Amino acid sequence: MRKMWKLHIVAMIGFVVLAMLALGSATQPAAFPEPVEVATLWINGVPQVLSETSSSAHSVFVSGGDVYVVGEVWEENSRKATLWVNGAAQTLSETDSSADAIYVSDNGVFIVGTVGQQRDRRATLWVNNVPQTLSNSESSARYVFVSGSDVYVVGEVWGAGTSMERLQSRRSVLWVNGVPQAQSLNDREAWNSVFVSDGNVYVVGVVRGAIGRHQDQRATLWVNGVPRTLSNTESWATSVFVSGNNVYVVGPVGPDVSRRATLWANGVPQTLSNTRSSANSVFIFGNNIYVSGIIGEDDERRAMLWINGVPQILSGSTSAARSVIVSGGAVYVAGWAER
C-alpha cells in the first residue's frame, strides 16, 4: 500500500513540475534580437538603411544626381563587397571581399578594395564593376582618386614568409593606372588616402614606431613623396582634401581615452572634440569644412559630423561615420549604425 502511495505522490509531483515548466515557458517574454550593425547613409542628418543584414558602408560619392555607396555585406560568415546606387545593392564579388572607397568620373565608376582572405587577399580595382587585380602578392587597396584620365590608388603589399617576415616586408604602394609608381621606404609607413591637385600628389597616413610601440606613430602628409610630420604625439592621418592653396587633413591624435578628432588646415591643428573621438573623412564645399567621424567608445560610440567645427550627432545608437561628401546643397555621410 505504501508503495502505491509513493508512486502516486511521485506521479503528482512530476505532473506539477511539468505544468509549472509549461506555464513558465508560455509566460516567458520573448528574447529581443541582438542589435545588428547595418550600412547606413545619412542625407542631411536623416538615416537611410542600406541593408537589413550585418553590413557597413565605407565611402560615398554623388555624381549626376546619383548616390553611390560602397562597403560590405556579411553573408554566412563571409563578407561581400557591395555597391549601392540610389539604395539598390549590387554585389561586386562572390568571394570574401570588401569595397573601401569609390570615385565617379566621366570615365566611369572606380571602386577599390580587397578580394580574398589573409595571405590570399588581393588589392582590387573595379572599373564599372569589372575587377582588376593590382598585385599578385598579398595586398589591399584603401583609397582611389581620379584626376583627368589618371586613376590613383593607395594600399599595401606584403611579401612571403613567417608572420614577422611578412610584417617587415609590408610596403605602402601608390598605383597609377594600375601600375605601381611609388613605394614606401620601409614597413613603418602606412598610406591611407590620396588627393591630386594641379599635378601635385598628396598622400596621408602614418609613420609608425617600432613594432608594438603605438605611442611612436605620427600623422604624416606626403606631398609629391616628401613627408611632413603633422603631430609630435601619437596620431595618424585618415583623409586629405585640397581646395585652392589650402590643404586639409583629418585624423585622431592622442592615445586611448585621450584620443581626439583633429583637423589640420595647412598643418595647423584644430581639436574637434573634448572627449574621446576620431575623424575619418574631410570634404570642402565653398567656405565650409565637413568632417565625419566618431565620438565616444564601445557601445557609446556615435556617428558624428562636424561642420566648421560644430558637432552634430547622427545617431542615438552605436554607430560610426566613415565618409562625407556635399552635392547639390545636401550633405551625405556613409557609415553604419546598430538597429
matplotlib code that plots the C-alpha trace (Angstrom):
import matplotlib.pyplot as plt

x = [0.0, 2.8, 4.5, 1.3, 1.1, 4.7, 4.1, 1.0, 3.0, 5.9, 3.5, 1.7, 5.0, 6.1, 2.8, 3.1, 6.7, 5.8, 2.8, 5.0, 7.5, 4.8, 3.4, 6.8, 7.6, 4.2, 4.6, 8.3, 8.8, 10.3, 14.1, 14.9, 17.1, 20.7, 21.5, 22.9, 25.3, 23.9, 25.2, 23.7, 23.6, 22.6, 21.3, 21.1, 21.2, 18.3, 19.3, 18.6, 19.3, 21.0, 20.9, 18.7, 21.6, 25.0, 26.9, 28.9, 29.2, 32.8, 32.6, 30.0, 30.2, 27.5, 27.5, 24.8, 22.2, 23.0, 24.3, 26.9, 27.9, 30.4, 31.0, 30.4, 27.5, 28.0, 26.6, 27.2, 30.4, 31.7, 31.9, 30.8, 32.0, 28.8, 27.9, 24.6, 23.4, 20.5, 19.9, 19.9, 22.6, 25.0, 27.4, 30.9, 32.4, 31.1, 34.2, 35.2, 35.7, 35.3, 34.9, 36.6, 36.4, 34.7, 35.2, 32.9, 34.2, 33.2, 35.3, 33.3, 32.8, 36.1, 36.0, 38.9, 39.0, 40.2, 39.3, 40.2, 41.3, 44.6, 47.6, 45.3, 43.8, 44.5, 44.2, 41.4, 40.2, 36.7, 36.1, 32.4, 32.1, 34.8, 37.6, 41.3, 43.8, 46.6, 49.1, 49.9, 51.0, 49.1, 47.8, 45.0, 43.7, 42.4, 41.5, 41.0, 41.2, 40.7, 42.3, 41.6, 42.3, 44.6, 43.4, 45.4, 45.1, 46.9, 47.2, 49.7, 51.5, 53.2, 55.9, 56.0, 57.5, 56.7, 54.4, 57.4, 58.9, 55.5, 55.3, 58.8, 58.2, 55.0, 55.1, 52.7, 52.1, 50.7, 49.3, 48.6, 46.5, 47.2, 51.0, 53.0, 54.5, 55.7, 56.5, 57.3, 60.9, 60.1, 57.3, 56.8, 54.8, 51.1, 49.2, 45.5, 44.3, 45.3, 44.3, 45.7, 45.5, 47.4, 49.6, 50.7, 50.0, 49.0, 49.1, 48.3, 48.8, 51.2, 54.8, 54.9, 57.4, 58.9, 56.6, 54.3, 55.1, 51.9, 52.9, 55.7, 53.4, 52.9, 50.3, 52.1, 51.4, 53.4, 53.5, 55.0, 56.7, 58.2, 56.9, 55.7, 55.0, 51.7, 51.9, 54.6, 52.4, 50.7, 48.5, 47.6, 46.0, 43.0, 41.9, 43.1, 41.3, 42.9, 41.0, 42.9, 46.1, 44.8, 45.4, 43.1, 43.9, 42.0, 42.7, 42.9, 45.5, 46.4, 46.4, 43.3, 40.9, 42.7, 42.3, 40.8, 39.4, 41.7, 41.6, 44.8, 44.5, 47.8, 49.5, 47.8, 45.8, 42.3, 40.8, 37.2, 36.1, 37.0, 36.1, 37.4, 36.8, 38.3, 38.0, 37.7, 36.9, 37.1, 35.3, 35.4, 32.4, 32.5, 33.8, 32.6, 34.6, 32.8, 34.4, 32.9, 33.9, 33.1, 32.7, 32.7, 33.8, 32.5, 28.7, 28.7, 30.2, 28.2, 28.5, 29.5, 29.5, 31.4, 30.6, 33.1, 33.9, 30.3, 29.4, 26.2, 25.4, 23.9, 22.6, 21.4, 22.6, 26.1, 27.4, 30.2, 30.6, 33.2, 32.8, 31.3, 30.5, 28.4, 26.5, 23.5, 23.2, 22.9, 25.3, 25.8, 27.5, 28.2, 28.8, 27.0, 24.5, 23.1, 19.4]
y = [0.0, 2.4, 1.6, 2.6, 5.9, 6.6, 6.0, 8.3, 11.1, 10.8, 11.0, 14.0, 15.8, 15.1, 16.4, 19.7, 20.2, 19.7, 22.1, 24.7, 24.4, 24.7, 27.7, 29.3, 28.8, 30.2, 33.3, 33.9, 37.1, 36.7, 37.4, 40.6, 40.0, 41.1, 44.5, 44.4, 46.9, 47.8, 50.0, 53.5, 56.6, 59.9, 62.6, 66.0, 64.0, 61.7, 58.0, 55.6, 51.9, 50.2, 46.6, 44.7, 42.3, 42.8, 45.3, 48.5, 51.5, 52.8, 55.5, 57.7, 59.7, 61.7, 62.3, 63.4, 63.2, 59.5, 58.5, 55.8, 54.0, 51.1, 48.8, 45.2, 42.9, 39.8, 36.5, 33.2, 34.3, 35.8, 39.5, 40.5, 43.8, 45.7, 48.8, 50.6, 53.0, 55.1, 52.4, 49.4, 46.9, 45.2, 42.5, 43.1, 39.8, 36.3, 35.6, 37.1, 40.8, 44.4, 47.7, 50.6, 53.6, 55.0, 57.8, 58.5, 60.5, 61.0, 57.9, 55.6, 54.3, 53.4, 51.3, 49.9, 47.2, 43.7, 40.3, 37.1, 36.4, 36.5, 35.6, 35.1, 38.6, 40.9, 44.6, 45.1, 48.0, 47.7, 49.8, 49.9, 46.7, 44.9, 43.8, 44.3, 42.8, 45.3, 42.9, 39.2, 39.0, 39.6, 43.1, 45.5, 48.8, 51.6, 54.6, 55.8, 59.2, 60.2, 63.2, 63.6, 60.2, 59.0, 56.7, 56.9, 54.1, 53.7, 50.4, 47.9, 44.8, 42.0, 39.6, 35.9, 34.2, 34.0, 36.4, 38.6, 38.4, 39.5, 42.4, 43.5, 43.2, 45.3, 48.3, 51.0, 51.5, 54.1, 52.7, 55.0, 53.4, 50.0, 50.4, 50.8, 54.3, 54.8, 52.6, 53.3, 53.0, 50.6, 48.8, 51.8, 53.8, 53.3, 55.4, 55.8, 58.4, 60.3, 63.6, 65.1, 68.9, 70.9, 68.0, 67.6, 64.3, 64.5, 61.3, 61.0, 58.2, 57.4, 56.7, 54.0, 53.5, 50.1, 47.1, 47.3, 51.0, 52.7, 55.8, 56.5, 56.7, 60.1, 61.5, 62.4, 64.2, 63.4, 66.0, 64.5, 62.0, 64.5, 63.7, 66.4, 65.3, 66.8, 65.9, 65.3, 62.8, 59.5, 60.2, 59.2, 60.8, 59.3, 61.7, 64.7, 67.3, 70.2, 73.4, 76.1, 76.6, 75.1, 71.5, 69.9, 66.7, 64.8, 62.0, 61.1, 62.5, 61.0, 57.6, 55.6, 57.6, 60.9, 60.4, 63.4, 64.0, 66.6, 68.8, 70.2, 73.2, 73.9, 72.0, 73.9, 71.5, 72.1, 69.7, 68.9, 67.3, 67.4, 63.7, 60.5, 60.7, 60.2, 61.8, 59.6, 61.9, 65.6, 67.4, 71.1, 72.8, 76.5, 78.0, 75.1, 72.3, 68.9, 66.2, 62.8, 60.5, 59.0, 60.3, 58.0, 54.4, 50.9, 50.8, 54.6, 55.3, 57.7, 58.7, 62.4, 65.2, 68.4, 71.4, 74.2, 72.6, 72.5, 68.9, 67.0, 63.6, 61.5, 58.5, 57.7, 54.1, 52.7, 53.9, 55.3, 57.8, 56.8, 59.2, 62.6, 64.5, 67.5, 67.8, 69.9, 71.5, 68.2, 66.5, 62.8, 60.7, 56.9, 54.5, 52.1, 52.1, 49.5, 48.7]
z = [0.0, 1.0, -2.3, -4.3, -2.3, -3.1, -6.8, -6.7, -5.0, -7.4, -10.4, -8.9, -8.2, -11.8, -13.2, -11.1, -12.3, -15.9, -15.5, -13.9, -16.7, -19.4, -17.7, -17.3, -21.0, -22.0, -19.9, -20.5, -22.5, -26.0, -26.1, -28.0, -31.1, -30.8, -32.3, -35.8, -37.4, -40.8, -43.6, -43.3, -45.4, -43.7, -46.0, -44.2, -41.0, -41.9, -41.9, -44.8, -44.0, -47.0, -45.8, -43.3, -42.5, -40.9, -43.2, -43.3, -45.7, -46.2, -48.8, -50.6, -53.9, -55.7, -59.4, -61.9, -59.2, -58.4, -55.0, -54.9, -51.7, -51.2, -48.4, -47.4, -46.5, -44.4, -45.7, -44.0, -42.2, -45.4, -46.5, -49.9, -51.5, -52.3, -54.3, -53.7, -56.4, -55.1, -52.5, -54.8, -54.0, -56.4, -55.3, -56.7, -55.8, -54.8, -52.7, -49.4, -50.2, -49.2, -51.1, -49.3, -51.5, -54.6, -57.1, -60.1, -63.1, -66.7, -67.5, -65.2, -61.7, -59.9, -56.7, -54.7, -52.0, -51.2, -52.5, -50.6, -47.1, -45.2, -47.4, -50.4, -50.3, -53.3, -53.8, -56.4, -58.6, -60.1, -63.2, -63.9, -61.8, -63.7, -61.3, -61.9, -59.5, -58.7, -57.2, -57.5, -53.8, -50.6, -50.8, -50.0, -51.6, -49.4, -51.4, -55.0, -56.7, -60.3, -61.9, -65.6, -67.2, -64.4, -61.6, -58.3, -55.7, -52.4, -50.5, -49.1, -50.3, -48.2, -49.0, -48.2, -45.1, -41.4, -39.7, -38.6, -42.1, -43.6, -41.2, -42.1, -45.8, -45.8, -48.1, -48.9, -52.6, -54.9, -58.2, -61.1, -63.9, -62.4, -62.3, -59.1, -59.2, -55.6, -52.7, -49.0, -47.9, -45.1, -43.2, -40.9, -43.3, -44.0, -46.6, -46.1, -48.7, -51.8, -53.4, -56.6, -57.4, -60.0, -60.7, -57.1, -55.3, -51.7, -49.6, -45.9, -43.4, -40.6, -39.9, -37.3, -34.4, -33.6, -33.6, -30.5, -29.8, -31.0, -29.0, -31.6, -34.6, -36.2, -38.6, -41.8, -45.1, -48.2, -51.0, -54.1, -51.9, -49.4, -45.8, -43.4, -39.8, -38.6, -34.8, -32.2, -30.3, -31.1, -34.1, -37.7, -40.7, -42.4, -45.1, -47.2, -49.3, -51.2, -52.1, -53.8, -51.9, -48.7, -47.6, -45.1, -43.3, -40.5, -38.1, -34.4, -32.0, -28.7, -27.1, -25.9, -23.8, -24.6, -28.4, -30.1, -33.6, -35.2, -38.3, -39.7, -42.0, -43.7, -40.9, -38.1, -35.8, -34.5, -32.0, -32.9, -29.6, -25.9, -25.4, -27.0, -30.7, -34.2, -37.6, -40.7, -43.7, -44.8, -47.6, -48.5, -50.2, -50.7, -47.4, -45.3, -43.9, -43.3, -41.2, -40.4, -37.6, -34.2, -30.7, -27.6, -27.2, -27.2, -27.0, -26.6, -30.0, -32.1, -35.7, -35.9, -38.4, -37.8, -40.0, -39.5, -36.1, -34.9, -33.9, -35.0, -33.6, -36.4, -34.5, -31.0, -31.2, -31.5, -34.9, -37.0, -39.8, -42.4, -45.3, -46.2, -49.4, -50.3, -53.5, -54.6, -51.2, -49.5, -47.1, -47.5, -44.8, -45.1, -42.2, -40.0, -37.1, -34.8, -35.2]

ax = plt.figure().add_subplot(projection="3d")
ax.plot(x, y, z, "-o")
ax.set_aspect("equal")
plt.show()
